[in-house]
């Protein structure tokens, strides 16, 4: 903890099925904390089972905030979550409490600590030119914005294109926009403890498989059935288990195939989470459950 502020926050992150929610509940009980959701799927009220939201029993054991508080029939952005989380955090601090933010969505944690760059809208033609650009994006960025280029991997075309469109569209480096957002970040003047729950990948795969079987037994099919009439492009509809079980309910694939696909999708997601936290979680302390 780097400053003398009386405000404190505990951040608990990690891949899916790592046990971070159990750790958060244990810390909340021990320290009188308030658990705040930092998972992009657990915000949707329609997905208690497939998003592995805390059970009613767990929610009664400690205060929980921002779980199931929005409808999956609407889009819900990082910016909207950050606004909601900021309001909740200030409520907890006003009452002298400890917010315990827990989840697997790295962008949510980044927004808490780094803020959001308030970049104005970029002209569509500029965006299209860089996103369709077939040449060496890193070399182009190096020529226009060498400081930002030094921070990005040459193969990360999505972030390189974004940096190029921003400097062309605004005349200002994306790094400058990011730094101005960080100055206003909600955790900027807060004593922060960070815990990254670290579990071997193969063990996570086994846990995730067992958890999906438990979800099926708990009624995952009944949870998905009312969603069939919704727009499949909604973010909620891309949650692991929803597309696969929807295909089964529509008669497109067998149930065992749907379950197998969902388990594989979970493993792929775990791999992506490992990649994210390997790069972003270097300043976090590790623990295992």
Steps between C-alpha positions, in 0.01 A plus 500: 500500500662816376332797668355618828138532393244362744311349207577136433403252232577133448514369142470123445538377145577183312381260232158339505458212750809609695312546828523878516136540609556264794807698600307827476224361722752380759672841506165682519396293802835551671529874431140615478543578132249559222544283190470692173467314171771555238386232256340606172249213491393492864337842453213336304199398703402226253826307544530394862595139421716528187691804627570322832355787700510462878215294639227661713664335804836658415338837440339484843836427666649837397381810312523464120468784247462520120393139454207440263414868502450553126291331233678293239256645248717813508865558420716590799840657442818529703422870540155424644647246742769747607237765572295252705809369682621852580166584659499176702860546616433849628191374683710231671778743593251751641384225735858418599495164321745298295398432137619163373488499121502150355480368146678381191444794265839662463364811329285576804802495731701706253224760488499524880873564521572673168169671427357522149658708230242759396591485133254688276332309217735424212392565141372176348723532193811529717399200708431291191831591338706381793289197582521385138868591465696200369851637556726528804289677761780506754733679258228754422442567869874519563519780245205695643510418872823321602425512874167320456656260249757397758219388731325274250599163359558509123247221450218664699326643195178594679672726752743636239212596271324668793811702587541609138139604456509701823816695419377573147145582607582714805858615444579363846662173604278228645752490786422863585128425502561197725712699743232767534246226577729343758524827690125476566490126573279407797782310675764766436521614866398175667704239690460193278583136571504274194467122508523288186367150570752268340398141421678263256331498161423127489335522842292792375385294203387220730322744731329669206378167359358398837339840545327484163361158589369655823345786300316251283370322809392835648279586202719670239268386220203664669704817534580509129156403368339848552795663322441332163284785375761769572747657257797260481735800463428624853811465721313275743419257219870436445554379856656154509221243505233721345584443130572132555186421699295717265614282211385192689163653586449590133564138403824579318736281707478228764519589868834326558646696207370826645657423837829401335511822300427711808778331695745561215391863479571531872851361454563745217379783723733390780792513255410857406473597866843352571643708214337818631614458859850393398539843346288714730532334841872532564446739793239274663579259783408138437311246702352158435188325620 
